[in-house]
Amino acid sequence: MMTGLGYLQFFGYYLRRSLPRSLERKRERYSREGDNRKLAQLGSVVPFDVFNRVARAEWDTLLFFYGVVMCVGGLGFMGYLGLLSEALYTGWNATAANIVLGVVSAVVDNIPVMFAVLTMEPDMSHGQWLLITLTAGVGGSLLSIGSAAGVAVMGQARGSYTFMGHLRWSPVILLGYIASILVHMWLNADSFALFS
């Protein structure tokens, strides 16, 4: 990501350096052709600057996600994700493991939980993969810090959307979490068979 942003910044620098000459050539051409509409459009051209957009983002939100993903990467590098995969998906059945990971995603954040499960590569059926996706997504909403949307909204709506304010709705979200699991297991019962 940082490499891509760096390339975009170099491209923006090139555009800012070459924009005045390019605009002047186009102004001359359009004034010779008498195209006043295109000449008026040239006045609204702004140089490209990717970091101007990134600067408007909440840095505490960006650093939160960066830190969480780095922690998951570190745990994977040290071998702890392999141990966790062995304990969860071999010691328990996949359904219990996926439900517990959904609750864990409320604390850790659902994106790194899914990243960790994908890194573990457990041998699961199609229904179980759908279940972990469902539980990580819905379970991440149990707490405001468990979903990217919750963290972003807390950063944007300071004071009006808080951790404690979200906590009032956690029992209702927990009921939805349980109901969504039951409905998924009922509707997709045939997809839980593991085919080898």
C-alpha positions in Angstrom: 0.0 0.0 0.0 2.8 2.4 0.9 4.6 1.7 -2.3 1.4 2.4 -4.3 0.9 5.7 -2.4 4.5 6.6 -3.1 4.1 6.0 -6.8 0.9 8.1 -6.8 2.8 10.9 -5.0 5.5 10.8 -7.7 2.9 10.9 -10.4 1.2 13.8 -8.6 4.5 15.7 -8.5 5.0 15.1 -12.2 1.5 16.4 -12.9 2.0 19.5 -10.8 5.3 20.2 -12.6 3.9 19.6 -16.1 0.4 21.0 -15.5 1.2 24.7 -16.1 2.9 24.1 -19.5 0.1 21.6 -20.5 -2.6 24.1 -19.6 -1.0 26.9 -21.4 -0.7 24.8 -24.6 -4.4 23.8 -24.4 -5.5 27.4 -23.7 -3.7 28.6 -26.8 -5.2 25.8 -28.9 -8.8 26.4 -27.6 -8.6 30.1 -28.0 -7.4 29.6 -31.7 -10.3 27.2 -32.2 -12.7 29.5 -30.4 -13.9 26.8 -28.1 -15.0 28.8 -25.1 -16.7 25.9 -23.3 -13.4 23.9 -23.1 -11.5 27.0 -22.3 -13.7 27.6 -19.3 -13.3 24.0 -18.1 -9.5 24.5 -18.0 -10.0 26.9 -15.1 -11.3 24.2 -12.9 -8.3 21.8 -13.4 -6.6 21.0 -10.1 -3.3 19.2 -9.7 -3.5 15.6 -8.5 -2.4 15.1 -4.9 -3.1 11.7 -3.3 -1.8 12.7 0.1 -4.3 15.5 0.3 -7.1 12.9 0.4 -5.2 10.7 2.9 -4.5 13.7 5.1 -8.2 14.2 5.7 -8.5 10.7 7.1 -8.4 10.1 10.8 -4.8 9.1 11.6 -5.9 7.3 14.8 -8.2 5.1 12.8 -5.5 4.3 10.2 -2.9 3.6 12.9 -5.4 1.3 14.7 -5.9 -0.9 11.6 -2.2 -0.8 10.8 -1.3 -1.9 14.3 -3.9 -4.7 14.4 -2.8 -6.1 11.0 0.9 -5.9 12.1 0.1 -7.8 15.3 -1.7 -10.5 13.3 1.3 -10.7 10.9 3.7 -10.9 13.9 1.7 -13.7 15.5 1.7 -15.6 12.2 5.5 -15.1 11.9 6.1 -16.4 15.4 3.9 -19.4 14.8 1.1 -18.6 17.2 -1.5 -18.6 14.4 -0.5 -22.2 13.6 -0.9 -23.2 17.2 -4.2 -21.4 17.4 -5.4 -23.2 14.2 -4.4 -26.5 15.6 -6.1 -25.9 18.9 -9.3 -24.5 17.4 -9.9 -26.5 14.3 -8.4 -29.8 15.4 -9.3 -29.8 19.1 -12.8 -28.4 18.6 -15.2 -28.8 15.8 -15.3 -26.1 13.1 -18.7 -24.8 14.1 -17.7 -24.0 17.7 -14.4 -22.6 16.5 -16.1 -20.3 14.0 -18.6 -19.1 16.6 -15.9 -18.3 19.2 -13.8 -16.5 16.5 -16.9 -14.4 15.8 -17.0 -13.3 19.4 -13.3 -12.7 19.4 -13.7 -10.4 16.3 -15.7 -8.1 18.5 -12.5 -7.4 20.5 -9.8 -7.8 17.9 -11.6 -6.5 14.8 -13.2 -8.6 12.1 -10.7 -7.8 9.4 -7.6 -9.3 11.1 -9.7 -12.2 12.4 -10.6 -13.2 8.8 -7.0 -12.5 7.8 -5.8 -14.8 10.6 -8.3 -17.6 9.6 -7.3 -17.3 5.9 -3.6 -17.5 7.0 -4.4 -20.6 9.1 -6.0 -22.3 6.0 -8.2 -24.8 8.0 -9.8 -27.6 6.1 -13.5 -26.7 6.2 -16.6 -27.2 4.2 -18.2 -24.4 2.1 -20.9 -24.0 4.9 -18.2 -23.5 7.5 -16.4 -20.9 5.4 -19.7 -19.0 5.0 -20.2 -19.4 8.8 -16.8 -17.8 9.7 -17.5 -15.0 7.3 -20.9 -14.4 8.9 -19.7 -14.7 12.5 -16.7 -12.4 11.9 -18.9 -9.8 10.3 -21.8 -9.8 12.7 -19.7 -10.7 15.7 -17.5 -7.8 15.0 -20.4 -5.5 15.6 -20.9 -6.6 19.2 -18.5 -3.9 20.2 -17.8 -0.6 18.3 -14.1 -1.5 18.0 -14.9 -4.8 16.4 -15.7 -3.5 12.9 -14.0 -1.1 10.6 -17.2 0.9 10.3 -17.5 1.3 14.1 -14.0 2.5 14.4 -14.4 4.9 11.5 -17.7 6.3 12.8 -16.2 6.8 16.3 -13.4 8.8 14.7 -15.7 10.9 12.6 -18.6 11.4 15.1 -16.6 12.2 18.2 -18.9 12.5 21.2 -22.1 11.5 19.6 -21.1 7.9 18.8 -19.0 6.4 21.6 -18.0 3.0 22.8 -20.4 3.2 25.8 -23.2 4.4 23.5 -22.7 1.4 21.3 -22.6 -1.0 24.3 -26.3 -0.3 25.0 -27.1 -2.1 21.8 -24.8 -5.1 22.3 -27.5 -7.4 23.8 -29.7 -6.8 20.7 -26.8 -7.4 18.4 -26.0 -10.6 20.4 -29.5 -11.8 19.7 -29.0 -11.0 16.0 -25.7 -12.8 16.1 -27.2 -16.0 17.5 -30.3 -15.8 15.2 -28.1 -15.3 12.1 -26.0 -18.4 13.0 -29.1 -20.5 13.5 -30.7 -19.3 10.3 -27.5 -19.9 8.3 -27.2 -23.5 9.7 -30.9 -24.2 8.9 -30.9 -22.7 5.4 -27.5 -24.0 4.3 -27.4 -27.4 6.1 -26.5 -29.3 3.0 -23.3 -27.2 2.5 -21.8 -28.3 5.8 -20.6 -31.7 4.4 -16.9 -31.7 3.8 -16.1 -33.2 0.4 -12.6 -34.6 -0.1 
